[in-house]
Amino acid sequence: MGTVCSIEGALKEPGPEVLQCRCSGGVAGSMVVDQRNRAVFLQWRNEAGIPVVLPRLVRAVRKVRQVACGAEHYLVLTEAAVVYSGGLNSWGQLGIVDAETRANSDLNPERVDLSDVWCISAAENSSMAVNNRGQAFAWGFDSGLGNLGLGGKPRQPSAVLVPTELRALRGIRLVAIACGASVGFGISHLGMAYSWGECRHGLLGTGVKSHEFLPQKLSVFEGSCRVRSISVGSRHALAVDVKGAIWQWGQVLNELQYKGAEPRVNAIPVRTAGGGHPLFVEVAAGCDHALGLTNFGHVWGIGSNHQNQLGASPPVMLRDWTPLAGFDSVVEIATGHYHSVVMGRDHFPRFCGDGRASRFGGLPLTRLDLTLLSEPT
């Protein structure tokens, strides 16, 4: 959820540089990379009607560069370009054929048979990665409607048990990838954006009304309007172009309602903010909210705040992009279904939201000190 793919310096030669994916939002929890470059799972719990966050250290994996969190599984990428996976494997989302299906609270990941990895992404029950040669791979839940971008035709859902290359992208050097529950996105080293998957809620961004089993170029992002960041949520997707503007497609965020008429759908990306003041560098899409990060480290938000996922008191709905109080000196953002996680310039994560089933609502913006987190016994 809120899967983000970003590039920094990737639109010029030589090779690309990816923004550090040091925080990732999931469904029941999130993951961050702490000051000692260890992967930490933030498990959301409800105790006596009050939401709490329990940080737990992922075992045996050190020198972590990126993390990615799905519904009930996770990926960890090390500085040695090696990927580890843990959690549930009900649809092969771990990428390990003989891996046991475990609870997502199990923090003993195993190595995935995929080498020289550049970046990773996870969502719901599927996973994706790009290697240093720009080749894209996908595995896990195959909806039969193109969500993994592996081609074919409509079929029954199945499991792809090992990382499988998206052959249609050969000859295109990807530098970032975003895995959604029903769609996927990639960004090339030239800043071109590609999408594939199910035709639901306008998430493909191509304007077509059919499923796309192979990656298709988003024509709006060509010429001077190149992409630096894409994030996909449950029913909407967002992008930031190289000029700092935010583009949105899918269900219109500021019209999302829990009662009444269905919100409008933008089948192609529409510019909604930025490009002048402020200049955005990253976006993160949740279930019904979104965050945008500016070049000065400020965070803006839009959409629902009914679980305090925007870290603020009422209103419960922000209908326009609005600067969020307390979100200062931020270097990275991520969103879960109903919560947000950001990484401060001080390398301490902050989180808010996810008050589901709590009579007191979600957590306010809270800074988490992981320096005393000890090794599990």
N, C-alpha and C positions, 0 to 999 in steps of 0.2 A: 504494500500500500504506500502511496506517495513515492513510488520509485522514481529516483532522480538520476538522470545521466547528464554529466556536465563536462565541458572541455575548457581548458585555459591554455592559451598559447598554441592551440592545436590547428589554427588556421594559417600557420606559416611553417615553412620548413626550417630545420629538420624536424623530426618526429614530434608527436603530440605530447602534451602534458595534461593529465587529468586532475581536476580538483580532488583533494583528498575526501573520499567518502567515509568520514569518520563517525557518521551517525546515520541510522536507517530506521524508519518507522515500520512497524508490523501491525498485526491485528490485536493480539493480546499482550504485546510487549514490543520493545525496541532493542536496538543494539548500538553501542558506541565504542570508540577506541579511546582508552584512557591515556594519561600523560606518559605512561610507561609502555605505550604501544601494545597494550593487551586488549583483547576483545571482551566486552562486558555486556551481558544480557540484562536488560531492565525489564523485570517481570512485574506486570500490573496485577495487583490483588485487591480484593475487597474485604476489609476486616471491620466487622461491626458496622457496616454501612458506610465506611470511610475508605476511599481509594488510597492505596499506598504503593510505593515502588520499591521492589526488592532487587538490588544489584547483585548479580552473580557472575563470577569470573569463568570464562570459557577455558577449559583445561588444556594444557599441553601445547597450545599454539602461541607463539611469541613473535615479536617484530611484525605486528599486524599493520597492514596498509589500508585495507578497506573492509567494510562489513555490509551485508545485505540481509534483510529480514523479510521472510514471507509470512504466511498465516501461521504455520506451525513448523517451520524449518528455517534454517539460516545458512549463510555462506560467509566464509572468512578468507580473505586474500592476504598473503604475507608479502614481505618485501622481497622474498625469494621467488615471487611470481607463482606460488603454489596455492591451490584452493582447497579448503576443508569445508565439509558440510555436516550438519547435525540436525536432529529433530525428527519429525515424522517423514516416512518414506512411502506413504500409501500410494502415490502416483509416480514414484521414481524420481522425485524432486531433489533427492540427495545426489543423484548421478553416480550411485554406487550400486551395482547389480545385486550384491549379496548383503547389502546393509539391512539391518533389522529396523522395523518400524518402532520408533521410540517416542516418548513424550517430548514436546518441545522444550521442556525443562531439563532434558538430558544435555549436559554440556561437555560431552566427550566426542568431539567431531572426528570424522575420518577423512583421509585424503582422497580427493577426486582425481581420476585419471585424466588430467588436462594440464598441459605444461605451458610455460611461458605466458602466463595470463596477465593481461593489462588491467581489465576492470570486470566487475561482477554486478549482477542485479537479480532480485528475487521478488516474487509476488504470489500470494495465495499458494498454489501447489506447483509452481514452475520456476525454473531458474534459467539464467542466460549469462554469457561471458564473452569477452573479446580478448584475443591474444595480441601479442606485440606485433604481429604481422597484419593486424586489422581484420582477421577472420572472426566471424560470429558463430556462437554455438548455443544451442538450446536443449533443454531436457525437462522431464517432469510431465505434468498433465497436458495432454493433447486433446483439446476440446472437439477435434474433428472439423473445426471451422476456421483453422488457420492461425490460431493464437501463437504457435511456435515458429511460424514462417518457414516451414519445411516443405511446402508444396502439397500436391495431391488434390483430392476432391472431397466433398462432404462425406463424412464417415462417422462411425460411432466413437465416442471418447475412448482413449487408450492411454497407456503409459509409455513414455520414451525414457528408457532406463539409464541411458548413458549420454553424455554430451554429443550432440549431432550437429554438424556444420550446416549453416544456412547457405547452401550452394549458390542460390540465386544472387547472393551478394559478392560472389567472387569477382575480383577486379575492382571492387570498391573498398577502400581502406577505412574501416570504422574506427572511431576513437572513443565512442561511448555507446551504451545500450541501456534501454529502459524496459523492464519486464512488467507488464500489467496482467491482470487476471484473464482478460480476453483479447488483449492486443499487445503488440510490441513496437518499440521505436529504436532507431539507430541514427547516429550522427556520423557523417564521414569527416575525413580530415579537411575537406573543403567547406565544411559547414552545411552540407546538404542533409536534409532529414528524410527518413524513410519510415513507413509504417506497414504493419501487416496484422491480420487477425479478423475478429468478428465485427460485423456491421451492427453495432449496438450503441445507441446514444450519440452517434456521430463521432465516436472516438478515433476512427481512422484518420480523420482530418483531410481526406481526399475528396469528399463530396459524393462518393459513390454510395449506392444503396445495396451493395452485395459484399459478401465476405471476400477478403483478400488472403489467398493462401501463400502468396509470395510477396516480398517487400515491394512497395510502390513509393515513388518519390512524392513528397509534398511540394507541389509546384510553387506554392506561395513563398517558400523559403529558398529563393534563388536570387542570383545577382547580388545586390548589396544587402539583401535581407537574409543573411546567413544565421544559422542557429548556434548557440553556445550551450543551451541547457534545455532539457525536456523532462517533464514529470507527468505520470499518468495516475489518476485516482480511480474511484469506482465508476463515476459517470462523466468525468470531465478530464481534459488534459491541458497542459500549459507548456509554453516555451518562452525562452528569452532569446532575442536576437543579439547580434554583435553590437547593435546600437543602444542596447539597454532597455528595449521595449518588451513588454509582456504580451503574449498572444494566447488566446483561449479558444478551445473548441469542445464539442460535446454539449452536455446540458449546461445552460447558462447559470453560473454560480450564484449571482445575486438574485435569482428568481427561484432558487430551490425552496420548496415549501413542504411541510409535513402534512398539510391539509390543503385541499383545493386542487386547482388545475395543475397539470404537469408543466414544468418549465420548458421554455423554448430550447431548441437544439441548434447549435451552429455546426454545420457539417464540414465547414472549412475554417481554418484559424482566423480569428478576428483580433485585431490589436485592441487592448483594453487599458494599458497603463504604460508609463515610462517612456523612454526614448529621448527625454529631455531632462526634466527634473521630476522625480529622481531617476537615476540610472540603475537598472536592475542587473544582477549578475547570475542569479539562480532562482528557481521556483520549486515549490514542493506542493503536490496535490494530495489532499486527504479524501475522506469519503464525501463530505459536503463542505469542506473548508480548504483554504489554500494559503500558503505563505510566499512572500517574495523578499529576497535579500538584496539590499542596495550595495553599491560600491563603497559606502561609508560604514557598512556594518550594521545598518538599521534594518528592521524587519517590518514589513507591511503585511496586512492580512485582509481576507475577504471571505464571505460565506457565513456558515453557521458557527455560533459560539455557545450552543446549548449545553455542551459538556465542558465549557471553559477551555476548549482546544485552541482558542486564540489568546488565552492567558489574561483575559480582561473580564471585568464585570459587565453587566448589561450595557449595550443592547445584545440580544441573543442572535441577531443577524446583522452583519456588516454588508451593506449592499454596494459599497464602493471600496476600492483599495484604500486602506487606512493605515497609517503608522501605528504600531502597537507599543504601548508603554512598557518599559522594562526590558525590551529586546534590543540592547545596545552592545556594541563591540562583538558582534556575531560574525563568525567566519563560515558557518555552514548550517543548513536547515534541513529538516526532515519532518514528515508527517506520517502518522498512523491513521487508522480508521477515524478515531475520535480523540486523538491527542497529537501533540507536537513535541519535537525534540530539536534543540539547537545546540551548536557547539560554540562556546565563547572564545574570544581571542586568548583568554587565560587557560584554555584547554579543559575547562570544566563544562560538562553538559548541563543544560537546563531543560526542564520538561513541564508540561501543563496538560490538563484535560483528562479525558477518559473517566468520567464520573458515572458511567453506565451502572445501573443497579445501585447507585449510591443516593441516599436521600439528602446528602449534603452537596451534591454536584461534584464537578471535577476539581482537580488540584489547581491552585494558582501557579504562576510561574515560579519554579523552585530550582535552586542551584544544587547540584549533586557533587559532593566531594568524594572521589573514588581513591584518593591517595592512600587511605588506610585499608583498602580492600585487600584481604589476605587470600592466599592460595587455599582452595578447597581441600579438605582432608579426606 
